[in-house]
Amino acid sequence: MKPLRALALVSAALVLASCAMQPAKQALPPLVGAPEANQSARAMKLAAFPGWAMSGRIAVTNGQQGGSGRIEWRQDGVRYAATLSAPVTRQGWRVSGGPNGATIEGMAGGPRSGPDAAALVFDATHWRVPVGALGDWLLGLQRDGDTVHFGEDGRVDRIEGEGWVVGYADWRSTGGVELPGRIEAVQGTAKVRLLIDTWTLGADMP
């Protein structure tokens, strides 16, 4: 069994069901004005922060196997570091990188590096996770070539790009900027679900 597969705590179905059972927070009122203009204004606000951090829970399935745990993501400009830990097994791994490649740590045999973070994680775990795009997608921001869809409340409902469909829910205000509380990324049988507990922007980062 590959090390990261040992992080699985329950079956994929139970993992995703437990995420769905989390109580929803009070919804923000609908936005006023053109959705595209509101999205551009939100992107400008986020660009003013030199970095940000996110802490929450993650559930991953590839259609056959799944796992869950805690996730911590820290973004400093174009550099990122993501840590996943499974409290029950006390195992974890860390992916860090930027435009010039990535490194994964916590695997048997020592750290592994490569030019493509998603390919590196898949090679090590057989799980498809859009690591390179998450720096933008976690914030609900589109990348070049992405298609953005807005919900009835005027907020981003989903982003489609690189073969992934990323859905958003439970938007909340943090530091004067609206950020999502639930994110689900799907590509074929691969599914990554995130429940975000805390967002931290700029100077308040740990």
C-alpha positions in Angstrom: 0.0 0.0 0.0 1.4 3.4 -0.9 2.0 5.7 2.1 -0.6 8.3 1.2 -3.3 5.7 0.8 -2.7 4.8 4.4 -4.1 8.2 5.3 -7.6 6.9 4.4 -9.8 6.9 7.5 -13.0 5.6 6.1 -14.4 4.7 2.7 -14.9 7.4 0.1 -18.7 7.3 0.5 -18.5 7.8 4.2 -16.0 10.5 3.9 -18.1 12.5 1.5 -21.2 11.9 3.4 -19.6 13.2 6.6 -18.7 16.4 4.8 -22.3 16.9 3.6 -23.6 16.6 7.1 -21.8 19.6 8.4 -24.2 22.4 9.3 -24.4 25.3 6.8 -23.6 28.8 7.9 -26.0 31.7 7.4 -25.9 32.8 3.8 -24.8 36.3 2.8 -27.3 38.5 1.1 -27.3 38.5 -2.8 -24.9 40.9 -4.4 -26.1 44.0 -6.3 -24.7 44.8 -9.7 -23.1 42.9 -12.6 -21.5 39.6 -11.4 -18.5 40.1 -13.6 -17.8 43.6 -12.1 -18.2 42.3 -8.6 -15.8 39.4 -9.3 -13.2 41.8 -10.7 -13.5 44.1 -7.7 -13.1 41.0 -5.4 -10.0 39.9 -7.3 -8.5 43.4 -6.9 -9.0 43.3 -3.2 -7.4 39.9 -2.9 -4.4 41.1 -5.0 -3.7 43.7 -2.4 -2.8 41.1 0.1 0.8 39.7 -0.1 -0.3 36.3 1.1 -3.1 34.2 2.7 -3.6 31.0 4.6 -6.5 28.5 4.8 -7.3 25.8 7.3 -9.9 23.1 6.9 -10.9 19.6 6.2 -10.4 17.6 3.0 -12.0 14.5 1.5 -10.5 12.9 -1.6 -11.8 10.0 -3.7 -10.7 8.5 -7.1 -13.9 6.5 -7.5 -12.5 3.4 -5.7 -10.5 4.6 -2.8 -10.8 7.7 -0.6 -9.4 9.4 2.4 -9.9 12.4 4.6 -7.9 14.6 6.9 -6.9 18.2 7.8 -5.5 20.6 5.2 -3.4 23.7 5.8 -2.6 25.9 2.8 -0.3 28.9 2.8 0.3 31.2 -0.2 3.1 33.7 -0.3 3.0 35.4 -3.7 3.6 32.7 -6.2 4.9 30.2 -3.6 2.7 27.8 -1.8 2.9 25.1 0.9 0.1 22.6 1.5 0.1 20.2 4.4 -2.4 17.3 4.8 -2.6 15.3 8.0 -4.7 12.4 9.2 -5.2 12.7 13.0 -6.1 9.0 13.6 -3.0 7.6 11.8 -0.8 10.6 12.7 0.6 10.5 9.1 0.9 13.4 6.8 2.5 14.9 3.7 3.5 18.3 2.5 3.6 19.7 -1.0 5.4 23.0 -1.6 6.4 24.8 -4.8 5.9 27.5 -7.3 6.4 28.3 -11.0 9.6 26.3 -11.2 8.3 23.0 -9.8 7.2 21.3 -6.6 8.4 19.0 -3.9 6.4 16.4 -1.9 7.6 15.3 1.5 6.4 12.6 3.9 6.6 9.7 1.4 8.5 6.5 1.8 11.9 6.9 0.3 12.2 10.6 1.0 11.1 13.8 -0.8 10.3 13.8 -4.5 10.5 16.7 -6.8 9.3 17.5 -10.3 8.1 20.3 -12.6 4.4 19.5 -12.3 2.8 19.4 -8.8 -0.3 17.6 -9.9 1.7 14.9 -11.8 4.0 14.6 -8.8 1.1 13.9 -6.4 -0.6 11.5 -8.8 2.7 9.6 -9.3 3.0 9.2 -5.5 -0.6 8.6 -4.6 -2.7 7.8 -7.7 -5.0 10.6 -6.7 -5.8 13.5 -9.0 -5.6 16.8 -7.2 -5.2 20.1 -9.2 -2.4 21.4 -7.0 -1.0 23.9 -9.4 -4.4 25.6 -9.9 -5.6 25.5 -6.3 -3.8 28.8 -5.4 -6.4 30.6 -7.5 -9.4 28.2 -7.3 -9.4 28.1 -3.5 -10.1 31.8 -3.6 -12.8 31.4 -6.3 -10.6 33.1 -8.9 -10.4 32.0 -12.5 -7.2 31.4 -14.4 -6.5 32.1 -18.0 -8.7 29.9 -20.1 -11.2 29.1 -17.3 -15.0 29.6 -17.7 -16.8 31.2 -14.8 -20.5 30.7 -13.9 -22.4 32.8 -11.5 -25.3 31.8 -9.2 -28.5 33.6 -8.6 -26.9 35.5 -5.7 -24.3 37.0 -8.1 -21.4 35.1 -6.6 -19.2 32.5 -8.4 -21.1 29.3 -8.5 -18.5 27.2 -10.4 -15.3 27.5 -12.4 -14.4 25.1 -15.3 -10.8 24.7 -16.3 -8.1 22.1 -17.1 -10.8 19.4 -17.3 -12.0 20.2 -13.7 -15.4 21.6 -12.6 -15.0 23.5 -9.3 -18.2 24.3 -7.3 -18.5 26.9 -4.6 -20.9 27.4 -1.6 -21.2 29.0 1.8 -19.5 32.3 0.9 -18.4 34.4 3.9 -16.7 37.7 4.5 -13.1 37.7 5.8 -11.0 40.8 6.1 -13.6 42.7 4.0 -13.4 40.1 1.2 -15.9 37.3 0.4 -14.4 33.8 0.3 -15.9 30.4 0.0 -16.6 28.0 2.8 -17.2 24.9 0.7 -15.4 23.8 -2.5 -15.8 20.7 -4.6 -13.5 19.9 -7.5 -14.5 17.1 -9.9 -12.8 15.6 -12.9 -14.3 12.3 -14.0 -14.2 9.9 -11.1 -11.8 12.1 -9.1 -13.4 14.3 -6.5 -11.8 16.7 -4.0 -14.1 18.2 -1.3 -13.0 21.0 1.0 -14.7 22.4 4.1 -12.9 25.5 5.1 -12.8 26.4 8.8 -10.7 29.6 8.7 -9.3 32.1 6.2 -6.4 34.4 7.1 -5.3 37.3 4.9 -2.1 39.3 4.8 -0.6 40.5 8.1 -2.7 38.2 10.2 -1.2 35.1 8.7 0.4 32.6 11.1 
